[in-house]
Amino acid sequence: MKPVTLLASKAFGLTVQRLCHQLIEDHGDLEGVALVGLQPRGVLLARRLRIELKKIIGKELLAYGELDITFHRDDFRHRATPPTPSATALDFDLDERKVVLVDDVLFTGRTIRAGLDALLSFGRPASVQLLVLVDRRFSRELPIQPDYVGKWVDSIGDQRVTVEWKESDGQDRVLLHTANRESRSASAIAQGSSADQ
């Protein structure tokens, strides 16, 4: 089934700008604030926010970092193939700093929990807020809620939300994917036949 576009390019850009203005509204010129993107997809949003914030304010006063959470995930030992870690770049002191943790899609909350664990291994921030481009709010497994949200999406279990970026995918957009009935039926038949063996 063809994916549904939730945010096209223009709306995508406006959403990122709105998130930037919300950060400025809450934190002023952002001095003393650290923007930390979660690897791998949260860093794409964090980099875009950093660029837009610099345009709006006219200079860069916030600290910026990228954080790998691979070894903090609760499913790390249960994966068939070991995940490949990404780079962590935090060249500033987190102590007493206001941190805005950034990810593209909030789903179960487990990625954010891993991000908090990884972050706290680098210091003790004064506060931590969460910014996400998309919040799949009815799919939470942990009590984690974002402070800044680009778009709320009410989706069911077998749907997926993907974020595409101009830098890596050719265009900015958010898509909602739904498996078609034929593929779901084929999957169910395959699961049934494998259970019989």
N, C-alpha and C positions, 0 to 999 in steps of 0.2 A: 504494500500500500504506500502511496506517495506521502512523504512527510508533510505536515502542516507547518507553515512558517509562522512562528509566534512573534518574532521581531525581524523585520527586514532591515536593510542597511541604514536607512535614514532614522528609523525609530531606535535602532541599536545605538547609533551615535548620540542621539538625544538622551537616551537612557544613561549612557556613560557620563555625559555632561551633568545630568541631574544628580547622579551619585556624587560627583565632584563638588557640586554646589551644596549638597547636604553635609559633606565632610567639612567644608569651609564654614557653613552655618554653625556647626557644632564645635569646631576647633579653631576658628579664626584663621590666622595665617599658617597654621599647621606646624609651627615651631614646637619642638618637643614631641611631635607625633612620628611614629614609625609605620610605614606601609609595608606589610610583609605578605608576599604572594606565596601560595602553597603550590609546590610542584605536583604534577606537571602543568595543568591547565589554568590554575589560579594565577600563575605568574603572567600569563598573557593579558588577563584583565588588569592585574596590578601594574604592569608596564604601561598599558593604555591610560590608566588613571593617573599615573605619574606624569606622563606627557601632557595630559589635559590640565592637570592641576598647575603645572608650571606655566602653561599658556594663560590660565586665568589669573594667577597671582602675580606672574611676571618674573618670579625667581623661585628657586627650589629651597625650601626651608625644612622639609621633612626628611627623615632618614628612610632609606629604601632597602629592602632585603628580600631574598627568595629562600624558601625553606623546603627541604626534602623531608617527607614523613614516612618513607618506605619501611624503616625498621621499627616504627611506632604503630603500624597498623595492626589491628587485632586479628586479621586474617593472614598475616605474613607467613606463618608456618603451615597454613592449610592450602596454599596455592600449589598447583601441579608443577608449575615452572617458577623458579625464584624470580621475583621482580628485579628489574635493573634500577638501582638508585639514581636519582638526579642530583644536580649540584645544589649545595646550600651556600648562600652568600649573605652572611650577617656580619658586617665589619663595623658594628657599633655596639655600644653597651645597652642592653635592654632594661637595666635596673631603673625603676622610677619613670620609665617612659610610657606614654600612651600608645598602645599598639592597635592598629587596625589590620586584622587578619583577612586575607582576600582569597576567595575561591569562585569558580565560575558557576557551579550548580550545587545547591544544598539538597541532599536527598535523604539518606537515613541519619546523617549526623556523625557517622563513624569516621569519616575523613577529617572532620573538624576536631573531633576528640583526639585523633592522632596528631593533628596539627598543634593542638594545645600542649600535649605531652612533649612534642619536639621543641616547641617554643620555650617552654619552661626549663628545658635543659640548658638554655643559653642565658637565663637570668630571671629576675623577678620584676615584670612590668608593673607600673602603677595601675594600669587597667588594660583590658583586652576587649575590643569590639570586633564584630564579624560583619563583613560586607560581602554579599554575593550578587551575581548578576541575575540568577534564577533561583527561586525557592520553590521546590516541590513540597509544599507544606503539609500534605496529607500522607507523607511517606516516612515520617520520622520514626526512628527506633530508639533514639536517645534524646534527653530533654535539652536540646540545643536550638536556639532561635537566633536569627540574624538581627543586627541593629540597622543595617542598610540593605535594601532589596531593590534590584532593578525591575524584576517582574515576578509575580506570583503565578504559579502554574498548578492547577488541580488536575493531577493525572492518575491513572489507574496502574495497577501492578505491572502489566506487560508493556507499558509504554516507556519510551526513552526520550530524554531531552538531550540534544547535542548543541554545543555552541561552536560556530565556525568563525574564524578570524581571518581578516584580509591578509595578514602576514603569513599565515600558514595554509589557509584553505582557499584563498582567492577572493573571499568576500566576508563581510560581517553579517551574521544572521544567527537566529536561534530557531531550531527545528524540533518538532514533536513527532516522533516515530511511533507508529502503531503496527504491530504484527498483523498481517491479514489472516482471515479465518482459515484459508487453505494451509498456510504454513503452521498455524497453531494446531490444526487437525493432524497434519503430517507429523508434527512433533509429538503429539499425544499418542499417535499410533506407534511411532518409533519407541517411545518410552514404554508403552504397553508390551510390545514385542520383546524388548530387552528385559522387561520384568519377568516375562514368561520363561526366559532361558535359565 
